[in-house]
Each structure stands twice: as C-alpha cells, then as structure tokens.
Amino acid sequence: MAESSKYLRKTPTQDRSRRRVEAIVLAAANLFAEQGFEATTVEAIAEQAGTSVGSVYQFFGNKLDIFCSISQRCNDRVRVAVQALVAASRTELALAALIDQVVDGIFAVLAADVGFRAVWKNTQLFGVIAEDDLDFERELVAVTEDVLRERAAHLDSDRRATAAQLLVQTVSAGLFLIFRPELEERVPALIAELKTMLRAYAAEIEGQV
C-alpha cells in the first residue's frame, strides 16, 4: 500500500525507496505490537528492517510519525475493504446481510494486520491519532449514509444521519471490545452478538415507514 505523505519527511519515488519504507513500517509495527512503543528504539526498527538509522530518519522525522503512519495504514485497509463490500453488494443484499458482511470484513482485515495490533498495544497514544481517526469515522459515516439513502429512502435526512452515525459507532465500539486480549476465547460469540444487535436495528430502519 502506498505510504501517505502526511507522516513522511520524504516521499519515496523509486521502487527501492518504497521497499525500504515498507520494511521500516513493517519492522516498527512488529516491534510496537510485541514490546510496546516506549520500549522500541529507532535503532531496533532499523536493525529489524535491515537498514540504517539514517535511512529511517530520511523518511520519518521520529518514532511517533512511524506509529501514526501505521495507524493511518490500518484505516486505509479498512476503508478499502468497506468500500469494496458496499460496492459489490449494495443492490443485491438486504441491509442486515450487508452489515453482516461489513462486520466480518472489517474483523478479517484487522485480525490479520500487525499494524492494528501495534496500534491496539499502545492505547496511550490514541490521543495522538484521534484527529486521523475522526476524519476516518466521518468517511465511514458518509458511506453508511449513502447506503441508507438507497436502502431506507423513507428516512428523512436527520434520521438517516443519526442512524449512520450510530451504526458506525456501534461497530467501532463492538470491535474495541472484541479485540481485548482477555476476551480472545469469546471472539466468535461476541461477533455473533454484535451482528445480532445490528441486524435488529437494520430491520427496524428498513421497515419504518
């Protein structure tokens, strides 16, 4: 995935440079996930990435910029997955079934992403990425509003906006709970309950005239 320029000191323009940035970001994600942000040094990131400390600083101003870049990549992956699911299923599935697919899709993306584990391991930094997350949330709400505009055309604009916000926030809160380490054994049941709750709300939205 192409690296956003927001957290880069220098945007890679050649394949070799892009591969180096990828290696740095992946190394940092693994280290942040395994041992935490504070315990990870730029030197350790460079060593695991197979590059020099100077190369790390060539592309990133500091360790926090790497963390923010990792978080942004997580959002990008979820965005791509949600947009693809909605585009493929918007006119073929009932709203409840589409919501099921989106929940499963988001979970699959995050569960397989070491970057997400890196972010989740370091909740003390959530305030740093709050602005990016808020922008991302607005994008998801807008996508959800578009779906409701097609699937529940009887809703007025205020109710549609409220419903979209609630759906996005409910999925976000549910996933926040599901990924708690102490609840790992209950993940399938938690996902099932989250989808049950969302299906009930979706049915009410679709059926209200």
C-alpha positions, 0 to 999 in steps of 0.5 A, a space after each residue: 500500500 502506498 505510504 501517505 505523505 502526511 507522516 513522511 519527511 520524504 516521499 519515496 519515488 523509486 521502487 527501492 525507496 518504497 521497499 525500504 519504507 515498507 520494511 521500516 513500517 513493517 519492522 516498527 509495527 512488529 516491534 510496537 505490537 510485541 514490546 510496546 512503543 516506549 520500549 522500541 528504539 529507532 535503532 531496533 526498527 532499523 536493525 529489524 528492517 535491515 537498514 540504517 538509522 539514517 535511512 529511517 530518519 530520511 523518511 520519518 522525522 521520529 518514532 511517533 510519525 512511524 506509529 501514526 503512519 501505521 495507524 493511518 495504514 490500518 484505516 486505509 485497509 479498512 476503508 478499502 475493504 468497506 468500500 469494496 463490500 458496499 460496492 459489490 453488494 449494495 443492490 443485491 443484499 438486504 441491509 442486515 446481510 450487508 452489515 453482516 458482511 461489513 462486520 466480518 470484513 472489517 474483523 478479517 482485515 484487522 485480525 490479520 494486520 500487525 499494524 492494528 495490533 501495534 496500534 491496539 498495544 499502545 492505547 496511550 497514544 490514541 490521543 495522538 491519532 484521534 484527529 486521523 481517526 475522526 476524519 476516518 469515522 466521518 468517511 465511514 459515516 458518509 458511506 453508511 449514509 449513502 447506503 441508507 439513502 438507497 436502502 431506507 429512502 423513507 428516512 428523512 435526512 436527520 434520521 438517516 444521519 443519526 442512524 449512520 452515525 450510530 451504526 458506525 459507532 456501534 461497530 467501532 465500539 463492538 470491535 474495541 471490545 472484541 479485540 481485548 486480549 482477555 476476551 480472545 476465547 469469546 471472539 466468535 460469540 461476541 461477533 455473533 452478538 454484535 451482528 445480532 444487535 445490528 441486524 435488529 436495528 437494520 430491520 427496524 430502519 428498513 421497515 419504518 415507514 
